[in-house]
């Protein structure tokens, strides 16, 4: 059995920049509670996932979701691996920037061809590490600012960046539904707000988002509920009311349909 690698202490941001030889490997059977970003600057590394292994080469940026196995090491063929890395807890608003192509369940990757975009992202990550290691009292916040700028620049090579290709009326509908997450769904009111017929909006929304406006709003309610269940001690009944569900029983039914567990079971399993 592989030896477990020590997990970083809980923090908003933990960073590193180093070159490792053939003996380097890291293994965490259940991963970590934060996200892990690893950008290959030189050499290459091997990542093992539940559905197979892949090699990360120069220009590859790999993202591991919370709770996903960490099993990576220097590639024997190159015998060295130079990486910039960051364990981080993203803001809710930044989660959409992490929607990259998945190589194996829970592990995502982007490739940056040689050029200005790659150099710019690497510079941001180096600055992130430099600031995060400094004595400034705002070092974590400054480091996170650099990381978020790198993630935004990475969208240039992200084939999953659907939001950038969406019809403006669909974006408007998504914003409207999120801003009124605690209100009941009203198709006609949504269509009037977006300046389009209800049937046309529904067609555009399904084709570009992959689900109906009603399902999208309920999905946002469930995502918010998961966050509240994990990070607060609010009673389930209060969460249901805040998110606009008719009653706690109906909320529990819908939550279990989406998540596979009741709100109380989910809180017991994943609360911080």
N, C-alpha and C positions, 0 to 999 in steps of 0.2 A: 504494500500500500504506500502511496506517495505521502511524503511529509507535508503537513499543512503549513502554508506560509502565513506569517503573522498578518492580521488585518490592521489597516491604518486606524488610528483613533478617530472617533466621531468628530467631524469638522465640516464646515461649509466647503472647504477646498484644501486638498493635499496634493502637492505636485512633485515632479522629479524629472531629471534630465541626465541620462548616463549612457555609457557604452559598456556592454557586457560581453563576456566571452562564451565559450562553448558550454561551460558549466552552469550558466544561468537558467533557472526555471522557477516558475511560480505556480502554486496549486492551492486553490481554496474550493473545497467540494461544494459549498453552498454560496460561493461568491461573497459579496458584501451588500450592505443595505443602500449604498450609494451607487452612482454610475462610475464606470471606469473608461477613460479615453486613452488610447495608446497610438501615438503617431510615429511611424518608422522613418527616421532621418537617414539611416544608413544600415547596411547589412540586411538581415531578414530574420523573422521569427516564425515559429509554428504555433498555431492555435488549435486546440482540440475542443470540439463541441459535441453535443449529443447526437448529431447526425453526420459526424466526420470531422476531418482536420483540413486546414488550409494554411497557406504561407502568406504572411504579410511582408511585402517588399517595400523598398524605398518609395515614398509617396502614398503609401496606404495609411489610412486612419481607421482604427478599429474601435468600436463602442460596445461595451458589455453592460447589459441592463442589470439592475439590482436583482440579487438572488440567483444569477446565472453562474454556472461553474467557471472558475478561473483556472485554466490549464494551458499555460503557454511557456515557451522556452526559445532559446537561441537556435536558429536553424543550423544543423550540423554542416550543411553545404557551404554556408558563408562564414561560419565559425565566430561571428560577432554580430551584435545587434545594438544599434544606437537608437534610443527612443526618447521622446518627450511624452510624459504621462500625467494624468490628473484624475484623482478621485474627487467627485463633486456631487453636490445636491442642487439640481437646477430649480430655478423659479418655475412656477406653473406656466407662465407665459413663454418660457423657453422650451417646454417639452416638445412642441411641434418642430423645433429645429433638429430634434434627434431622430426624426423619422427617416432613417437611411435604409438602403437595401439590406435585407437579412441574409447572411451567409449560412448560418445554422441557427436554430431557435435561440433567441435572446442575444445573438451576437451580430452586429451590423458593421458594414464597411463602406468607406468611400475611397476612391483612388484619385489623387491629384497628379495630373501630368506635369512634367517639367515646365516651369514658367512662372509668371507673376503671381498667380493664385496660390500655388504651392509655397512659394517663398514668403508671401504675405501671411499665410496661415502659420507657417513655422515661426515667423518673427513674432506673431501675436502670442504663440504658445511659449516661446522663450521669454518674452516679456512677462507673461503670466507667472512663470516660475521665478523669475528674478524678483518681481514685486512680492510674491507670496513668501519668499524667503527673507525679505527685508525686515527692518525694525519698525516700519510705519504702523501706527495703530490701526490703519484702515487697509492693511496688507491683503487680507482675504477679499475684501470688497473690490480692491483695485485688481487683484488677480482674477476674480470672477468677471470683471468688466472685460479684461483681455480675452478670457476664455469665450465669453459670449460673442465678442467681435469675431473670433476665429470661427465659431460655429455659424455665424451669419455669413461670413465669407465662404464657408464650405458649401452653402446652398447653391453656389454657382455650378458645382459639379454633382449635385444631388438629383438623381433622376426621379426621386419620389416627391419633389417639391410641387405637389398638386396645387397648393394654395396660390402659387405664383401664376398658375395658368387658369385659374377659375374666373368665371364670369363675375363681374363686379356685383351683380344682383344676388348671386349665391353667397359671396362674401358678406354682403349686407345682411342677408337672411341669417347667416351663422352668427354674426355679431348680435343681431336682434334677439335671437333665441338664447344666447349665452347671457346677455344682459338681463333677460327676463326669465332666468332659470327657475325661479320660484312661482311663476305664473302658469296657468293652464295653457295648453297649446291651442292657438286660434289661427287656422289656416288662412281665412279671409283677411284678417287683420295683418298677418304677416305679408300676404301678397300686396295689400294696399301700401304697406310701408316700403316695399321694394319696387313699387310701380310696375307690376306685372300681374298677369292672371294667375290664379291659384294653380290651375292645371299646368301652365307653362313653367312656373316656378318649381313645382313638384318634379316635373320631367328633368329640368336642368339640374336640380339638386341631387336627384338620384344618380344621374349620369356622371356628375363630377365629384360627389361626396361618397357615393356608394350606398346610401340609405336615404329614407324619406326624411323630410324636415321634422316630422313628429318623432321618429326614432332617434334622430340626431339629438333633439332636445332631451329626450329621456336618457340617452347615453351620457349626456353632459351632467344630468342630475345624478346619475349613478356614480360617475367619476368624482363629483363633488361629495357625494355621500361617503365614498370610500376614503376620501381625504379626511373628512370630519370624524369618521369612525376610528381612523388610525391616530389622528393628531389632537383629538379633543375628547372630553368626557361628557359631551352633550348626550342626553338621553336619546334613544332611538326615536321616540315619539316627537321630540323637538326637531330632530333632523328631518323627519318626514314632513312636518308642518312647514319648516323653512324652505323645503324644496318643492312645495306645492302638491304633495300627494294627499289624496282624499282622507286617508287614515293610516295609522302605523301598520295595520294588517296588509293593506293593499301595497304599501311601500315595501314591506318584507317580501311579498309575492314577486313584485317586479325586480327587486334587488336580487333575489335568488335566481330568477330567470336569467339575468344578465351575468351574474358572478358565479353562480353555482353553490352559494352558501348564504345562510341568513345573515342579516346585519350583525346580530350578536355573535354568531360563529366567526364571521369575518373579523370583527373587532378583537375577539379573543385570540385569533391566530396571528394578526398582523399589527396590532397596536404597538406604537413605539414605547 
